[in-house]
C-alpha cells in the first residue's frame, strides 16, 4: 500500500505590518526645495529636543506640513495611512477599521558622517498611531551598498552603514538552531521609498562614514475614530 500523502499547512505569526511605497520624483524635488531653504539656515526650526537622535554634525528640523511645497506630501501620507489600516484590517480579519488621519508631527533629519539614531519608538495622541520615514538624499556609499544579508556582517564590510533597522524582539546568534525567526528587519535607504509602520515599533539608524548627506523625512500620524468628525479638533485633520 502506498504511503498516504500527508497534507501540511503552515502559518506564520505576524509581529508587525510594514508597508512600502515609492513617491514620484516631483514630490521628492519639492521636498528638497523646501528643506534646502531651511537646512543650515536661520529659517530652520530645530526639533532635536523632541527626537531621539545623535545628530551632532547635521540637524533635525521641524517641518510645516501645510507649506505649499510640503502639503501634497502631507496629503499623500495621510491617504496611505488609511490604506495601511485597511490592509491591517484584512490581515487580522476585520472588515471595517476606518480611521481619520491627523498629522501629529513632521520633521527632517540631515545626517552626516557618524550621525545616528539610537533604538527608539514614536508616540502619538491616539492609541492607534502610524509612523513613516522616507529619504530624499542618500550618499553614494550608502546607495551603492548591497541590500542586507546576514553573511555581510562579518569582516567589517560596512553592511549596516546608514541603514534603518526595526526590532520586534530579541534576536540571538543561536536563533536558527532554535528555530527562531529573526525578530528584526533591516532596510536599505533609497530616495523616494516611504516605509509605514506602527508607531510602537522600535527602530534605529546606523551611522555611516564618508562625505555626503543622508536626508530623511519622518512623521507620526494620529488615527482618530470616525466619531471625531463632529469634534472642533477636526479642523486640523487631513482628509
C-alpha positions in Angstrom: 0.0 0.0 0.0 1.4 3.4 -1.0 2.0 5.8 1.8 -0.8 8.2 2.3 0.1 11.7 1.3 0.3 14.0 4.3 -1.4 17.4 4.0 0.7 20.1 5.6 -0.4 23.6 6.4 1.9 26.3 7.6 1.0 29.6 9.2 3.3 32.4 10.2 2.8 34.6 13.2 3.0 38.2 12.3 4.6 40.7 14.7 4.1 43.9 12.8 2.9 45.1 9.4 5.3 47.2 7.3 4.1 49.0 4.1 6.5 50.3 1.4 5.5 52.9 -1.3 7.6 54.8 -3.8 6.8 58.5 -4.3 7.2 60.4 -7.5 10.2 62.5 -8.4 8.3 65.8 -8.5 7.3 65.3 -4.8 10.9 64.5 -3.9 12.1 67.6 -5.7 9.6 69.8 -3.9 10.5 68.4 -0.5 14.2 69.0 -1.2 13.5 72.6 -2.4 11.7 73.2 0.9 14.4 71.7 3.0 17.3 73.4 1.1 15.8 76.7 2.2 15.8 75.5 5.9 18.9 73.3 6.4 21.8 75.3 8.0 19.8 78.5 7.5 18.1 80.8 10.1 14.7 79.8 8.7 15.2 76.2 10.0 13.4 75.4 13.3 15.3 73.0 15.5 13.3 69.9 16.5 16.1 67.9 18.2 14.6 68.4 21.7 11.7 66.2 20.6 13.6 63.4 18.9 15.9 60.6 19.8 19.0 61.2 17.7 22.7 61.7 18.0 22.9 64.1 15.1 26.0 66.1 16.0 27.1 67.0 12.5 23.8 67.7 11.0 20.3 68.9 12.0 16.8 67.7 12.9 14.3 70.3 11.8 10.5 70.7 12.3 8.6 70.8 9.1 5.5 72.8 8.2 3.0 70.2 7.0 0.9 72.9 5.4 3.6 74.6 3.4 2.7 74.6 -0.4 5.8 72.5 -1.1 5.0 70.0 1.6 1.2 69.8 1.6 1.0 67.4 -1.3 3.3 65.0 0.6 1.2 65.5 3.8 -2.0 64.5 2.0 -0.2 61.6 0.3 1.0 60.0 3.5 -2.4 60.7 5.2 -4.1 58.9 2.4 -1.7 56.0 2.5 -2.1 55.7 6.3 -5.8 54.8 5.6 -4.6 52.2 3.1 -2.3 50.8 5.8 -5.2 50.5 8.2 -7.3 48.7 5.6 -4.6 46.2 4.8 -4.0 45.6 8.5 -7.8 45.0 9.0 -7.9 42.5 6.2 -4.7 40.9 7.6 -6.4 40.3 11.0 -9.8 39.5 9.7 -11.6 42.8 10.5 -13.6 44.3 7.6 -14.0 47.9 8.8 -11.3 49.7 10.6 -11.9 53.3 9.3 -9.8 56.0 10.9 -9.2 59.7 10.2 -5.5 60.6 9.9 -4.2 63.7 11.6 -0.6 64.9 11.5 0.9 64.7 14.9 4.4 65.7 13.9 6.6 66.0 10.8 10.4 66.6 10.7 13.6 66.1 8.7 16.9 64.6 9.8 20.0 65.8 8.0 22.7 63.2 8.9 26.3 63.3 8.1 29.3 61.1 8.9 29.0 59.4 12.3 25.5 60.7 13.0 23.0 58.1 14.1 19.6 57.4 15.8 19.6 55.1 18.8 16.9 52.5 19.3 13.6 54.2 20.0 9.9 54.3 19.2 7.4 57.1 18.4 4.4 58.4 20.3 1.1 59.8 19.1 -2.0 61.3 20.8 -4.2 58.3 19.8 -3.7 54.6 20.8 -3.5 53.8 17.1 -0.6 55.7 15.6 1.1 55.2 12.3 4.7 56.5 11.6 6.5 56.8 8.3 10.0 57.6 7.1 11.4 58.3 3.7 14.7 59.6 2.1 15.2 62.4 -0.3 19.1 62.4 -0.4 21.4 59.4 0.0 25.3 59.5 -0.2 26.7 57.1 -2.8 28.5 55.0 -0.3 25.1 54.0 1.1 23.2 54.0 -2.2 25.8 51.6 -3.7 25.8 49.3 -0.8 24.2 45.8 -1.1 20.8 45.1 0.4 21.2 43.5 3.8 22.4 39.9 4.1 23.3 38.3 7.5 26.6 37.0 6.0 27.7 40.6 5.2 28.0 41.4 8.9 31.4 39.8 9.1 34.8 41.3 8.1 33.8 44.9 8.8 32.3 45.5 5.4 30.0 48.3 6.4 26.9 46.3 5.6 24.7 48.3 8.0 26.1 51.8 7.3 23.3 54.3 7.2 20.7 51.6 7.2 17.3 51.5 9.0 16.6 48.6 11.3 13.3 47.6 13.0 13.3 45.5 16.2 10.4 43.3 17.2 12.1 41.4 20.0 15.4 39.7 20.9 17.3 38.0 18.2 20.3 35.8 19.1 23.1 34.1 17.1 21.6 30.8 18.1 18.2 31.7 16.7 18.4 29.4 13.6 19.4 26.4 15.6 16.5 27.1 18.0 14.1 27.6 15.1 13.5 31.2 16.0 12.9 33.6 13.0 14.8 36.8 13.0 13.0 39.5 15.0 14.5 42.4 13.2 14.1 43.9 9.7 17.0 45.8 8.1 16.1 48.2 5.3 18.5 49.9 2.8 17.6 53.6 2.4 16.5 54.6 -1.2 15.5 58.0 -2.4 11.7 58.2 -2.5 11.0 55.0 -0.7 8.4 55.5 2.1 8.1 53.0 4.9 4.9 53.0 7.0 5.0 51.2 10.4 3.1 51.1 13.7 4.4 53.9 16.0 5.2 51.4 18.8 7.7 49.6 16.7 11.2 50.2 17.9 13.9 51.1 15.3 17.3 52.6 14.9 19.5 54.1 12.2 23.2 53.2 12.0 25.9 55.7 11.3 27.9 55.9 8.1 31.3 57.1 7.1 32.4 59.4 4.3 31.1 62.6 2.7 27.5 63.5 1.9 24.1 64.0 3.5 21.6 61.3 4.4 18.4 63.3 4.3 15.4 61.7 6.0 11.8 62.9 6.3 9.8 61.3 9.1 6.5 61.8 10.8 3.7 60.5 13.0 0.0 60.3 12.3 -2.8 60.2 14.9 -5.5 57.9 13.7 -8.8 59.1 15.1 -12.1 57.1 15.1 -14.8 58.5 12.8 -16.7 59.8 15.8 -14.3 62.8 16.0 -15.8 64.2 12.8 -18.1 66.2 15.0 -15.2 67.4 17.2 -13.9 71.0 16.7 -10.5 69.5 16.6 -11.2 68.2 13.1 -10.1 71.5 11.6 -6.6 70.1 11.8 -7.4 66.7 10.4 -6.1 65.9 6.9 -8.8 64.0 5.0 
